[in-house]
Amino acid sequence: MKRGFILFIEIAFLFAVLQTSFAQYLLQDVQKEVASWFVYASDYTEREQLSELRSNLQPHVAKLSEPQQKYLNELTTNKARMIKFSDDYCKGDDKNPYVYGETLRVVCAEFASSRVLFPAKNS
């Protein structure tokens, strides 16, 4: 009987503490942090593939101007940007002010052989 009463008191105390705004704030922060870990872990493969692509492009990018290098760096940090670029400039006939000519052909060839855009192709 005494154990049951003590257990009831402990549960009631825990319930009361968890209802406080501080506990809610703390639990919300913990949830956000753990969720960010899961997002980071789920994007690991894509980040590695993008890094590999950037290293493959590095010899070709080294001879470009600084704004062009910055543009290609930003382009290869996000899969969605790469898909849009590929659709607009590699498959489409839009003109890109930063990447054109031989550089565009090299970038498009690297994108086409990349596991980022076509994961099943090079598995």
Beta strands, then each sheet from edge to edge (+ up, - down):
end
